[in-house]
Amino acid sequence: MRFRNLTIGQHIPGNSVVHRLDPRTKILGTTLLIVLLFAVDGFIGYALAALAIAAVVHLSELPWRYVLRGLRPLLVILLLTVGLNVFLTEGEVIFRLWFLTVTREGLVRGLMMGTRLVLLIMGTSMLTLTTSPIQLTDGIETLLGPFRRIGVPAHELAMMMTIALRFIPTLLEETEKIMKAQMARGADFQSGGLMQRAKNLIPLLVPLFVSAFRRADELAIAMEARGYRGGQGRTKFRELRFQRIDAVAMGLSIIFTVVVGILF
């Protein structure tokens, strides 16, 4: 069980076309992708969305092996999602396995849900892989800026969302270290069925929560030591500016989402 394979929240510096895009363009493009994946209702739409994600991966110049590796830690969730839809959806029975019934409608629904989940993971991973935490914070804050008039703390929300994304791989790496330490002391996380393995993970929660709170306290002290006092009156070293490539990328994203969403 290698949690460090999860790519969501990690950032790989680069100088590709995707890396150079304005973070607001990538955030809005990812949002459009999420909307599209929940709007389409057929494998043709998912296939077109997969081609769009493949084009983004190619333009980002990131290795495919690394991008696909992020799916490994979520394999159990993926199989569980597909299995629940396959066995619990009523319809035309294909075959029966003990007390489980596989239907044609369940098989189609399970494959569609599994495909949607894979594309969601890959699409959101590309956002964090090609955008630094600072850029994400600035992009989210700028997009939430208009809502300040109704009392929305744009900077604080952007900071919390970015820190949460940033610490996903850190906490997963910490979980792996705790597991290895407990395995060295005789703990068994591999044997037994699914429920038994889930029970074996319970002893991880206490040290993981302690580690998470310790890291949060250290982060708060470090931010205060550097004079952080929230978003009031803060300035930015680099101001975000839309370029021509951002307009092209945003236009293509909107056209693609509308056309695929309507036709498929």
KENUSE-953859 format. One record per residue: residue in one letter; x negated, y negated, z of N, C-alpha, C in turn. Coordinates in Angstrom, 1 decimal, padded with zeros to 4 digits. Layout:
  aa      nX      nY      nZ     caX     caY     caZ      cX      cY      cZ
   A       X       Y       Z       X       Y       Z       X       Y       Z
...
***
This chain:
  aa      nX      nY      nZ     caX     caY     caZ      cX      cY      cZ
   M  -000.9   001.2   000.0   000.0   000.0   000.0  -000.9  -001.2   000.0
   R  -001.0  -001.9  -001.1  -001.9  -003.1  -001.3  -001.0  -004.3  -001.5
   F  -000.8  -005.1  -000.4   000.0  -006.3  -000.5  -000.7  -007.4  -001.2
   R  -002.0  -007.4  -001.3  -002.7  -008.4  -001.9  -002.5  -008.5  -003.4
   N  -001.9  -007.4  -004.0  -001.6  -007.4  -005.4  -000.4  -008.4  -005.8
   L   000.3  -008.8  -004.8   001.4  -009.7  -005.0   000.9  -011.1  -005.5
   T   001.3  -011.5  -006.7   000.8  -012.7  -007.3   001.6  -014.0  -007.0
   I   002.8  -013.8  -006.5   003.6  -015.0  -006.1   002.9  -015.8  -005.0
   G   002.7  -017.1  -005.2   002.0  -017.9  -004.2   000.5  -018.1  -004.5
   Q  -000.1  -017.3  -005.3  -001.5  -017.4  -005.6  -001.7  -018.4  -006.8
   H  -002.9  -019.0  -006.9  -003.2  -019.9  -007.9  -004.5  -019.6  -008.5
   I  -004.6  -019.5  -009.9  -005.8  -019.3  -010.6  -006.2  -020.5  -011.4
   P  -007.2  -021.3  -011.1  -007.6  -022.5  -011.8  -007.9  -022.1  -013.3
   G  -007.6  -023.0  -014.2  -007.8  -022.8  -015.6  -007.6  -024.1  -016.4
   N  -007.9  -024.1  -017.6  -007.8  -025.2  -018.5  -007.0  -024.9  -019.7
   S  -006.0  -024.0  -019.6  -005.2  -023.7  -020.7  -004.1  -024.7  -020.9
   V  -003.3  -024.5  -021.9  -002.2  -025.4  -022.2  -001.2  -025.4  -021.1
   V  -000.9  -024.2  -020.5   000.1  -024.1  -019.4  -000.5  -024.8  -018.2
   H  -001.7  -024.6  -017.9  -002.3  -025.2  -016.7  -002.3  -026.8  -016.8
   R  -002.4  -027.3  -018.0  -002.4  -028.8  -018.2  -001.0  -029.4  -018.2
   L   000.0  -028.6  -018.2   001.3  -029.2  -018.2   001.6  -029.9  -016.9
   D   002.5  -030.9  -016.9   002.9  -031.6  -015.7   003.6  -030.6  -014.8
   P   003.4  -030.6  -013.5   004.1  -029.6  -012.6   005.6  -029.7  -012.7
   R   006.1  -030.9  -012.9   007.6  -031.1  -013.1   008.1  -030.3  -014.3
   T   007.3  -030.3  -015.3   007.7  -029.6  -016.5   007.8  -028.1  -016.2
   K   006.8  -027.6  -015.5   006.8  -026.1  -015.2   007.9  -025.8  -014.2
   I   008.1  -026.7  -013.2   009.2  -026.4  -012.2   010.6  -026.4  -012.9
   L   010.8  -027.3  -013.8   012.1  -027.4  -014.5   012.2  -026.2  -015.5
   G   011.1  -025.9  -016.1   011.1  -024.7  -017.0   011.4  -023.4  -016.3
   T   010.8  -023.2  -015.1   011.1  -022.0  -014.3   012.5  -022.0  -013.9
   T   013.1  -023.2  -013.5   014.5  -023.2  -013.1   015.4  -022.9  -014.2
   L   015.1  -023.3  -015.4   015.9  -023.0  -016.6   015.8  -021.5  -016.9
   L   014.6  -020.9  -016.7   014.5  -019.4  -016.9   015.4  -018.7  -015.9
   I   015.4  -019.1  -014.6   016.2  -018.4  -013.6   017.7  -018.5  -014.0
   V   018.1  -019.7  -014.4   019.5  -019.9  -014.8   019.8  -019.0  -016.0
   L   018.9  -018.9  -017.0   019.1  -018.1  -018.2   019.2  -016.6  -017.8
   L   018.4  -016.1  -016.9   018.4  -014.7  -016.6   019.7  -014.3  -015.9
   F   020.3  -015.3  -015.2   021.6  -015.0  -014.5   022.8  -015.3  -015.5
   A   022.5  -016.0  -016.6   023.6  -016.3  -017.5   023.8  -015.3  -018.6
   V   022.7  -014.7  -019.1   022.8  -013.7  -020.2   023.4  -012.4  -019.6
   D   024.0  -011.7  -020.5   024.7  -010.4  -020.2   024.5  -009.4  -021.2
   G   023.2  -009.1  -021.5   022.9  -008.1  -022.5   021.4  -008.0  -022.6
   F   021.0  -006.8  -023.2   019.5  -006.6  -023.3   018.9  -007.4  -024.3
   I   019.6  -007.9  -025.3   019.0  -008.8  -026.3   018.6  -010.1  -025.7
   G   019.4  -010.7  -024.8   019.0  -011.9  -024.1   017.8  -011.7  -023.2
   Y   017.8  -010.5  -022.5   016.6  -010.2  -021.7   015.4  -010.0  -022.5
   A   015.5  -009.4  -023.7   014.4  -009.2  -024.6   013.8  -010.6  -025.0
   L   014.7  -011.5  -025.4   014.2  -012.8  -025.8   013.6  -013.5  -024.6
   A   014.1  -013.4  -023.4   013.5  -014.0  -022.3   012.1  -013.4  -022.0
   A   012.0  -012.1  -022.2   010.7  -011.4  -022.0   009.7  -011.9  -023.0
   L   010.1  -012.2  -024.3   009.2  -012.7  -025.3   008.8  -014.1  -024.9
   A   009.7  -014.9  -024.3   009.3  -016.3  -023.9   008.3  -016.2  -022.8
   I   008.5  -015.3  -021.8   007.5  -015.2  -020.7   006.2  -014.6  -021.3
   A   006.2  -013.7  -022.2   005.0  -013.2  -022.8   004.2  -014.3  -023.5
   A   004.9  -015.2  -024.2   004.3  -016.4  -024.8   003.6  -017.3  -023.8
   V   004.3  -017.5  -022.7   003.7  -018.3  -021.6   002.4  -017.7  -021.1
   V   002.5  -016.4  -020.8   001.3  -015.6  -020.3   000.2  -015.7  -021.3
   H   000.5  -015.6  -022.6  -000.6  -015.7  -023.6  -001.2  -017.1  -023.6
   L  -000.4  -018.1  -023.6  -000.9  -019.5  -023.6  -001.6  -019.9  -022.3
   S  -001.3  -019.2  -021.2  -002.0  -019.5  -020.0  -003.4  -018.9  -019.9
   E  -003.7  -017.9  -020.8  -005.0  -017.3  -020.9  -005.3  -016.5  -019.6
   L  -004.2  -016.0  -018.9  -004.4  -015.1  -017.8  -004.4  -013.7  -018.2
   P  -005.1  -012.8  -017.6  -005.1  -011.4  -018.0  -003.8  -010.7  -017.7
   W  -003.3  -010.0  -018.7  -002.0  -009.3  -018.5  -002.1  -008.3  -017.3
   R  -003.2  -007.7  -017.1  -003.3  -006.7  -016.0  -003.1  -007.4  -014.7
   Y  -003.6  -008.6  -014.5  -003.4  -009.3  -013.3  -002.0  -009.7  -013.1
   V  -001.3  -010.2  -014.1   000.1  -010.6  -014.0   001.0  -009.4  -013.7
   L   000.8  -008.3  -014.4   001.6  -007.1  -014.1   001.3  -006.5  -012.8
   R   000.1  -006.7  -012.3  -000.2  -006.1  -011.0   000.6  -006.7  -009.9
   G   001.2  -007.9  -010.1   002.0  -008.4  -009.0   003.4  -007.7  -008.8
   L   003.7  -006.8  -009.7   004.9  -006.0  -009.6   004.8  -004.8  -008.7
   R   003.6  -004.4  -008.4   003.3  -003.2  -007.6   003.9  -003.2  -006.2
   P   003.6  -004.3  -005.5   004.2  -004.3  -004.1   005.7  -004.4  -004.0
   L   006.4  -004.8  -005.1   007.8  -004.8  -005.1   008.5  -003.6  -005.8
   L   007.6  -002.6  -006.0   008.2  -001.4  -006.7   009.3  -000.7  -005.9
   V   009.2  -000.7  -004.6   010.2   000.0  -003.8   011.5  -000.8  -003.9
   I   011.4  -002.2  -003.8   012.6  -003.0  -003.9   013.2  -002.8  -005.3
   L   012.4  -002.7  -006.3   012.9  -002.5  -007.7   013.6  -001.2  -007.8
   L   013.0  -000.1  -007.3   013.6   001.2  -007.4   014.9   001.2  -006.6
   L   014.9   000.6  -005.5   016.1   000.6  -004.6   017.2  -000.2  -005.3
   T   016.9  -001.3  -006.0   017.9  -002.1  -006.7   018.5  -001.3  -007.8
   V   017.7  -000.7  -008.6   018.1   000.1  -009.7   018.9   001.3  -009.3
   G   018.5   002.0  -008.2   019.1   003.2  -007.7   020.5   002.9  -007.2
   L   020.7   001.8  -006.4   022.0   001.5  -005.8   023.0   001.2  -006.9
   N   022.5   000.5  -008.0   023.5   000.2  -009.1   023.8   001.4  -009.9
   V   022.8   002.3  -010.1   023.0   003.6  -010.9   024.0   004.5  -010.2
   F   023.9   004.7  -008.8   024.7   005.7  -008.1   025.9   005.1  -007.5
   L   026.1   003.8  -007.4   027.3   003.3  -006.7   028.2   002.5  -007.6
   T   028.0   002.6  -008.9   028.8   001.9  -009.9   029.8   002.9  -010.5
   E   031.1   002.7  -010.4   032.1   003.6  -011.0   032.2   003.5  -012.5
   G   032.5   004.6  -013.1   032.7   004.6  -014.6   032.6   006.0  -015.1
   E   032.2   006.1  -016.4   032.2   007.4  -017.1   031.0   008.2  -016.5
   V   031.3   009.4  -016.0   030.3   010.2  -015.3   029.4   010.9  -016.3
   I   028.1   010.8  -016.2   027.1   011.4  -017.0   026.7   012.8  -016.4
   F   026.4   012.8  -015.1   026.1   014.0  -014.4   026.2   013.7  -012.9
   R   026.3   014.8  -012.2   026.3   014.7  -010.7   025.1   015.5  -010.1
   L   024.5   014.8  -009.1   023.4   015.4  -008.4   023.7   015.4  -006.9
   W   024.1   016.6  -006.5   024.5   016.8  -005.1   025.7   015.9  -004.8
   F   025.6   014.9  -003.9   026.7   014.0  -003.7   026.6   012.7  -004.4
   L   025.5   012.6  -005.3   025.3   011.4  -006.1   025.9   011.6  -007.5
   T   026.5   010.5  -007.9   027.1   010.5  -009.3   026.5   009.4  -010.1
   V   026.0   009.8  -011.3   025.4   008.9  -012.2   026.4   008.6  -013.3
   T   026.8   007.3  -013.5   027.7   006.9  -014.5   027.0   006.1  -015.6
   R   027.7   006.1  -016.8   027.1   005.3  -017.9   027.0   003.9  -017.6
   E   028.1   003.3  -017.0   028.1   001.9  -016.6   027.1   001.6  -015.5
   G   026.9   002.5  -014.6   025.9   002.4  -013.5   024.5   002.4  -014.1
   L   024.2   003.3  -015.1   022.9   003.3  -015.7   022.6   002.0  -016.4
   V   023.6   001.5  -017.1   023.3   000.2  -017.9   023.1  -000.9  -016.9
   R   024.0  -000.9  -015.9   023.9  -002.0  -014.9   022.6  -002.0  -014.1
   G   022.1  -000.8  -013.7   020.9  -000.6  -013.0   019.7  -001.1  -013.8
   L   019.7  -000.7  -015.1   018.6  -001.1  -016.0   018.6  -002.6  -016.2
   M   019.8  -003.2  -016.3   019.9  -004.7  -016.5   019.4  -005.4  -015.2
   M   019.8  -004.9  -014.0   019.4  -005.5  -012.8   017.9  -005.4  -012.6
   G   017.3  -004.2  -012.9   015.9  -004.0  -012.8   015.1  -004.9  -013.7
   T   015.6  -005.0  -015.0   014.9  -005.9  -016.0   015.0  -007.4  -015.5
   R   016.1  -007.8  -015.0   016.3  -009.2  -014.5   015.3  -009.4  -013.3
   L   015.2  -008.5  -012.4   014.3  -008.7  -011.3   012.8  -008.8  -011.7
   V   012.4  -007.9  -012.7   011.0  -007.9  -013.2   010.7  -009.3  -013.9
   L   011.7  -009.8  -014.7   011.5  -011.0  -015.4   011.5  -012.2  -014.4
   L   012.3  -012.1  -013.4   012.3  -013.2  -012.3   010.9  -013.3  -011.6
   I   010.4  -012.1  -011.3   009.1  -012.1  -010.6   008.0  -012.6  -011.5
   M   008.0  -012.2  -012.7   006.9  -012.6  -013.6   007.0  -014.1  -013.9
   G   008.3  -014.6  -014.1   008.5  -016.0  -014.4   008.1  -016.9  -013.3
   T   008.5  -016.6  -012.1   008.1  -017.4  -010.9   006.6  -017.3  -010.6
   S   006.0  -016.1  -010.9   004.6  -015.9  -010.6   003.8  -016.9  -011.5
   M   004.2  -017.0  -012.8   003.5  -017.9  -013.7   003.5  -019.3  -013.2
   L   004.5  -019.8  -012.5   004.6  -021.1  -012.0   003.5  -021.3  -011.0
   T   003.3  -020.4  -010.0   002.3  -020.6  -008.9   000.9  -020.2  -009.4
   L   000.8  -019.3  -010.4  -000.5  -019.0  -010.9  -001.2  -020.1  -011.6
   T  -000.4  -020.9  -012.3  -000.9  -022.0  -013.1  -000.8  -023.4  -012.5
   T  -000.3  -023.5  -011.3  -000.1  -024.8  -010.7  -000.7  -024.8  -009.3
   S  -001.5  -025.7  -008.9  -002.1  -025.8  -007.6  -001.1  -026.2  -006.6
   P  -001.3  -025.9  -005.3  -000.3  -026.3  -004.3  -000.1  -027.8  -004.2
   I  -001.2  -028.6  -004.4  -001.0  -030.0  -004.4  -000.1  -030.5  -005.5
   Q  -000.3  -029.9  -006.7   000.5  -030.3  -007.9   002.0  -029.9  -007.6
   L   002.2  -028.7  -007.0   003.5  -028.3  -006.7   004.2  -029.2  -005.8
   T   003.5  -029.6  -004.7   004.0  -030.6  -003.8   004.5  -031.9  -004.4
   D   003.5  -032.4  -005.2   003.8  -033.7  -005.9   005.0  -033.6  -006.9
   G   005.1  -032.4  -007.6   006.2  -032.2  -008.6   007.5  -032.1  -007.9
   I   007.6  -031.3  -006.8   008.8  -031.1  -006.1   009.3  -032.4  -005.4
   E   008.3  -033.1  -004.9   008.7  -034.4  -004.2   009.2  -035.4  -005.2
   T   008.6  -035.5  -006.4   009.1  -036.4  -007.4   010.5  -036.0  -007.9
   L   010.7  -034.7  -008.1   012.0  -034.3  -008.5   013.1  -034.5  -007.5
   L   012.7  -034.4  -006.2   013.7  -034.7  -005.1   013.8  -036.1  -004.8
   G   012.9  -037.0  -005.4   012.9  -038.4  -005.0   014.3  -039.1  -005.1
   P   015.1  -038.9  -006.2   016.3  -039.6  -006.3   017.3  -039.3  -005.1
   F   017.1  -038.1  -004.5   018.0  -037.8  -003.4   017.7  -038.4  -002.1
   R   016.6  -039.2  -002.0   016.3  -039.9  -000.8   017.3  -040.9  -000.4
   R   018.1  -041.4  -001.4   019.1  -042.4  -001.2   020.2  -041.9  -000.3
   I   020.4  -040.5  -000.3   021.4  -039.9   000.5   020.8  -039.3   001.8
   G   019.6  -039.6   002.1   018.9  -039.1   003.3   018.2  -037.8   003.2
   V   017.9  -037.3   002.0   017.1  -036.1   001.8   015.7  -036.4   002.0
   P   015.0  -035.7   003.0   013.5  -035.9   003.2   012.7  -035.2   002.1
   A   012.5  -035.9   001.0   011.9  -035.3  -000.2   010.5  -034.8   000.1
   H   009.7  -035.6   000.7   008.3  -035.2   000.9   008.2  -034.0   001.9
   E   009.0  -034.1   002.9   008.9  -033.0   003.9   009.4  -031.7   003.4
   L   010.5  -031.7   002.6   011.0  -030.5   001.9   010.0  -029.9   001.0
   A   009.4  -030.8   000.2   008.3  -030.4  -000.8   007.2  -029.8  -000.1
   M   006.7  -030.4   001.0   005.6  -029.9   001.8   005.9  -028.5   002.4
   M   007.1  -028.3   002.9   007.5  -027.0   003.5   007.6  -025.9   002.5
   M   008.2  -026.2   001.3   008.3  -025.3   000.2   006.9  -024.8  -000.3
   T   006.0  -025.8  -000.4   004.7  -025.5  -000.9   003.9  -024.7   000.1
   I   004.0  -025.1   001.3   003.2  -024.3   002.4   003.8  -022.9   002.4
   A   005.1  -022.7   002.3   005.7  -021.4   002.3   005.1  -020.5   001.2
   L   005.1  -021.1   000.0   004.5  -020.4  -001.2   003.1  -020.1  -001.0
   R   002.3  -021.1  -000.5   000.9  -020.9  -000.3   000.5  -019.8   000.7
   F   001.4  -019.6   001.7   001.0  -018.7   002.8   001.6  -017.3   002.5
   I   002.3  -017.1   001.4   002.8  -015.7   001.1   001.6  -014.8   000.9
   P   000.6  -015.0   000.0  -000.5  -014.1  -000.1  -001.3  -014.0   001.2
   T  -001.4  -015.1   001.9  -002.2  -015.1   003.2  -001.6  -014.1   004.2
   L  -000.3  -014.2   004.4   000.4  -013.4   005.3   000.4  -011.9   004.9
   L   000.5  -011.7   003.6   000.4  -010.3   003.1  -001.0  -009.7   003.3
   E  -002.0  -010.5   003.1  -003.3  -010.0   003.4  -003.5  -009.7   004.8
   E  -003.0  -010.6   005.7  -003.0  -010.4   007.1  -002.3  -009.1   007.5
   T  -001.1  -008.8   006.9  -000.4  -007.6   007.1  -001.2  -006.3   006.7
   E  -002.0  -006.4   005.6  -002.8  -005.3   005.2  -003.9  -005.1   006.2
   K  -004.5  -006.1   006.7  -005.6  -006.0   007.7  -005.1  -005.3   009.0
   I  -003.9  -005.7   009.4  -003.3  -005.2   010.7  -003.0  -003.7   010.4
   M  -002.5  -003.4   009.2  -002.2  -002.0   008.9  -003.4  -001.1   009.0
   K  -004.5  -001.6   008.4  -005.8  -000.9   008.4  -006.3  -000.7   009.8
   A  -006.2  -001.7   010.6  -006.6  -001.7   012.0  -005.8  -000.6   012.8
   Q  -004.5  -000.6   012.6  -003.7   000.4   013.3  -003.9   001.8   012.7
   M  -004.2   001.9   011.4  -004.5   003.2   010.8  -005.8   003.8   011.4
   A  -006.7   002.9   011.6  -008.0   003.3   012.2  -007.8   003.8   013.7
   R  -006.7   003.4   014.3  -006.4   003.9   015.7  -005.4   005.0   015.7
   G  -005.1   005.6   014.5  -004.3   006.8   014.4  -002.9   006.5   013.9
   A  -002.5   005.3   013.6  -001.1   005.1   013.1  -001.0   005.7   011.7
   D   000.3   006.1   011.4   000.5   006.8   010.1   001.7   006.0   009.4
   F   001.3   005.4   008.3   002.3   004.6   007.5   002.7   005.3   006.2
   Q   002.1   006.5   005.9   002.3   007.1   004.6   003.2   008.3   004.7
   S   003.2   009.1   005.7   004.0   010.3   005.8   005.5   010.0   006.2
   G   006.3   011.0   005.9   007.7   010.9   006.2   008.6   010.3   005.1
   G   009.9   010.3   005.3   010.8   009.7   004.3   010.8   008.2   004.3
   L   011.7   007.7   003.5   011.8   006.2   003.4   012.2   005.6   004.8
   M   013.1   006.1   005.5   013.5   005.6   006.8   012.4   005.7   007.8
   Q   011.7   006.8   007.8   010.6   007.0   008.7   009.5   006.0   008.5
   R   009.2   005.7   007.2   008.2   004.8   006.9   008.6   003.4   007.3
   A   009.9   003.1   007.2   010.4   001.8   007.6   010.2   001.6   009.1
   K   010.5   002.7   009.9   010.4   002.6   011.3   008.9   002.5   011.7
   N   008.0   003.1   010.9   006.6   003.0   011.2   006.0   001.6   011.1
   L   006.7   000.8   010.3   006.3  -000.6   010.0   006.7  -001.6   011.1
   I   007.6  -001.1   012.1   008.1  -002.0   013.1   006.9  -002.5   014.0
   P   005.9  -001.6   014.4   004.8  -002.1   015.2   004.0  -003.2   014.6
   L   004.2  -003.4   013.3   003.4  -004.5   012.6   004.0  -005.9   012.9
   L   005.3  -005.9   013.2   006.0  -007.2   013.3   005.4  -008.1   014.4
   V   005.2  -007.5   015.6   004.7  -008.4   016.7   003.3  -009.0   016.4
   P   002.3  -008.3   016.0   001.0  -008.9   015.7   001.1  -009.8   014.5
   L   002.0  -009.5   013.5   002.2  -010.4   012.4   002.8  -011.7   012.7
   F   003.8  -011.7   013.6   004.4  -012.9   014.1   003.4  -013.8   014.9
   V   002.7  -013.1   015.7   001.6  -013.8   016.5   000.6  -014.5   015.6
   S   000.2  -013.8   014.6  -000.8  -014.3   013.6  -000.2  -015.5   012.8
   A   001.1  -015.3   012.4   001.8  -016.4   011.7   001.9  -017.7   012.5
   F   002.3  -017.5   013.8   002.4  -018.7   014.6   001.1  -019.3   014.9
   R   000.0  -018.5   015.0  -001.3  -019.1   015.3  -001.8  -019.9   014.1
   R  -001.5  -019.3   012.9  -001.9  -020.0   011.6  -001.1  -021.3   011.5
   A   000.2  -021.3   011.8   001.0  -022.5   011.8   000.5  -023.6   012.7
   D   000.1  -023.2   013.9  -000.4  -024.1   014.9  -001.8  -024.7   014.4
   E  -002.6  -023.9   013.9  -003.9  -024.4   013.4  -003.7  -025.3   012.2
   L  -002.8  -025.0   011.3  -002.5  -025.9   010.2  -002.0  -027.3   010.7
   A  -001.1  -027.2   011.7  -000.5  -028.5   012.2  -001.6  -029.3   012.8
   I  -002.5  -028.7   013.6  -003.6  -029.5   014.2  -004.6  -030.1   013.2
   A  -004.8  -029.3   012.1  -005.7  -029.8   011.0  -005.1  -030.9   010.3
   M  -003.7  -030.9   010.1  -003.1  -032.0   009.4  -003.0  -033.2   010.2
   E  -002.8  -033.1   011.5  -002.8  -034.2   012.4  -004.2  -034.8   012.5
   A  -005.3  -034.0   012.5  -006.6  -034.5   012.6  -007.0  -035.3   011.4
   R  -006.4  -035.0   010.3  -006.6  -035.7   009.0  -005.7  -036.9   008.8
   G  -004.9  -037.2   009.9  -004.1  -038.4   009.8  -002.8  -038.3   009.1
   Y  -002.3  -037.0   009.0  -001.0  -036.8   008.3   000.1  -037.2   009.2
   R   001.0  -038.1   008.7   002.2  -038.6   009.5   003.5  -038.5   008.7
   G   003.6  -037.6   007.8   004.8  -037.5   006.9   004.6  -038.3   005.6
   G   005.7  -038.4   004.9   005.7  -039.0   003.6   005.8  -040.5   003.6
   Q   006.1  -041.1   004.7   006.4  -042.6   004.7   005.1  -043.4   004.4
   G   005.1  -044.1   003.4   004.0  -045.0   003.0   002.8  -044.3   002.4
   R   002.9  -043.0   002.1   001.8  -042.3   001.5   001.6  -042.7   000.0
   T   000.3  -042.7  -000.4   000.0  -042.9  -001.8  -000.7  -041.6  -002.3
   K  -000.8  -041.6  -003.7  -001.3  -040.4  -004.3  -002.6  -040.8  -005.1
   F  -003.6  -039.9  -005.1  -004.8  -040.1  -005.8  -004.6  -040.0  -007.3
   R  -003.7  -039.1  -007.7  -003.4  -038.9  -009.1  -001.9  -039.0  -009.3
   E  -001.4  -040.0  -010.1   000.0  -040.1  -010.4   000.4  -039.2  -011.5
   L   001.6  -038.6  -011.3   002.1  -037.7  -012.4   002.6  -038.5  -013.5
   R   002.2  -038.1  -014.7   002.7  -038.8  -016.0   003.0  -037.7  -017.0
   F   004.2  -037.8  -017.6   004.6  -036.9  -018.7   003.8  -037.3  -019.9
   Q   003.3  -036.2  -020.6   002.6  -036.4  -021.8   003.4  -035.8  -023.0
   R   002.9  -036.0  -024.2   003.7  -035.5  -025.3   003.9  -034.0  -025.3
   I   002.9  -033.3  -024.8   003.0  -031.8  -024.7   004.1  -031.4  -023.7
   D   004.3  -032.3  -022.7   005.4  -032.0  -021.7   006.7  -032.2  -022.4
   A   006.9  -033.2  -023.2   008.1  -033.4  -023.9   008.4  -032.3  -024.8
   V   007.4  -031.8  -025.5   007.6  -030.7  -026.4   008.0  -029.4  -025.7
   A   007.3  -029.1  -024.6   007.6  -027.9  -023.8   009.0  -028.0  -023.2
   M   009.3  -029.2  -022.7   010.6  -029.3  -022.0   011.8  -029.2  -023.1
   G   011.5  -029.8  -024.3   012.5  -029.7  -025.3   012.7  -028.2  -025.8
   L   011.6  -027.5  -026.0   011.7  -026.1  -026.4   012.4  -025.3  -025.3
   S   012.1  -025.5  -024.1   012.8  -024.8  -023.0   014.3  -025.0  -022.9
   I   014.7  -026.3  -023.1   016.1  -026.6  -023.1   016.8  -025.9  -024.3
   I   016.2  -026.1  -025.5   016.9  -025.5  -026.7   016.9  -024.0  -026.5
   F   015.9  -023.3  -026.1   015.8  -021.9  -025.9   016.9  -021.4  -024.9
   T   017.0  -022.1  -023.8   018.0  -021.7  -022.8   019.4  -021.8  -023.3
   V   019.7  -023.0  -023.9   021.1  -023.2  -024.4   021.4  -022.2  -025.5
   V   020.5  -022.0  -026.5   020.8  -021.1  -027.6   021.0  -019.6  -027.1
   V   020.0  -019.1  -026.3   020.1  -017.7  -025.8   021.3  -017.6  -024.9
   G   021.5  -018.6  -024.0   022.6  -018.5  -023.0   024.0  -018.5  -023.7
   I   024.1  -019.2  -024.8   025.4  -019.2  -025.5   025.6  -018.0  -026.4
   L   024.6  -017.6  -027.1   024.7  -016.5  -028.1   024.7  -015.1  -027.4
   F   023.9  -015.0  -026.3   023.8  -013.6  -025.7   024.2  -013.6  -024.2
***
